[in-house]
Amino acid sequence: MAKLNGYTDPEDEKYFKIGFQKNYGNWLIYGGMFLGSPVLPITFLFCATTLIYFMFGTAIKFYKTDLVTTIENIHFLIFVAVEIGAMIVFLRKRGLIVSIFTTIGKGFFDYGNTLYDECLELKRDSYHKTDSMKRLIHHTFVTVVMSACIAITICRPVIIMMFPKENEGSPDDGMVKVALLPAWTPFDKSRWYTTVILWFIEYAVSWTTPGIVFGATFFVLFALEELGIQLLILKKGLNNVIQRAERLEQTMEENIRLCLKYSIRHHQVLFEFRDLLNEVVSLPGLGLFVSFSIMLCMSGFIFTLNEVPLVSKFVFGLFLLSECAMLFALCYFGEKIIELSEEIGDALYNSDWINYSQVMKNYMLIIQIRSRCTMRLSLMGFMDVSRNTFSNISSTSYSYLNLMNEFN
């Protein structure tokens, strides 16, 4: 298997680079999840675990006296914990990620000269459309997430520092309020180094977070998009299997068998790719989707509270928007894969198979039976990345929000 530092096969290295760049893989580097150098991951993990300790202490000490600050800290505690889990899994699964990018760079499967012209045209058009879609998703999502990052790391601290007396708090409560995220620390807050330590840790986590979010999200989204294109090509190839066979030089029956063998092997490759993707994203994806219900609820609660300052409403409004966008995009592409994979079983039946039924009936049966196992991105078997999951999480989050408003 190819590795990032030292390929055994130069061809694999070439295809890996093609697949890596094709899917905005540089975000994996920026996020520290795919580096040969351990500096960025270690720095993030140290700062993030320290910040989790501070945020947990804040929630324990101030849940009765400062509800807004407590909820903010719990929200970010959950989010940072999910980030740590994702980074660790991606670093441990680097070999699988290499295989995924190498497969994408190779174009998944080579049909030789057995593809029909319409299939080739569909392939070109699909990649052209998906490149446009990738750019749109890339620019939109990056804009929203970076706006939230700038708002919490620059806008809110500046406004807080403009009113220092209102943010001093009690002298012995340990809470440093003039910070990106008001938080408790075990140090004497009157000492200058306490504020410096907290600010350094919060900035280190805040400005590493976008790379981790983009790296993980774009990796999954664009891998699913590539998988969807391949399913379209497979479906078109099965629909046009007779036209494909007519272009070859052997007897018609031999040509049909050859074309169908290529299509079945392509189908097997796509399931193997899905399995690789599942193994990488299943565990961190489960953590993310389970936490979405809580994070969306908390972002919405802070956004709707009257006593929350306008700048905090703006920050958490952006967080609410980015979290909803991430959840919707992942579920949309996951649902698309489910729908396309279910259509594969009928693709060969919809071809002109009647005149060659003796040759094609066994292949048709094999494909239909295999297609009953729907291709989907599963999160440790607890849930799927699908439209129903988006609906369930949104509904659960809204129920939690109403419950919090009742108790407030």
Secondary structure as UniProt FT lines:
FT   HELIX           10..22
FT   TURN            23..25
FT   HELIX           26..30
FT   TURN            31..32
FT   HELIX           39..62
FT   TURN            63..65
FT   HELIX           67..92
FT   HELIX           94..105
FT   TURN            106..107
FT   TURN            112..113
FT   HELIX           117..150
FT   HELIX           151..155
FT   HELIX           156..162
FT   HELIX           164..167
FT   TURN            171..172
FT   STRAND          175..176
FT   STRAND          183..184
FT   TURN            189..190
FT   HELIX           192..239
FT   HELIX           241..246
FT   HELIX           252..304
FT   TURN            306..307
FT   HELIX           310..347
FT   TURN            348..350
FT   HELIX           354..356
FT   HELIX           357..371
FT   STRAND          378..379
FT   TURN            380..382
FT   STRAND          383..384
FT   HELIX           387..407
//
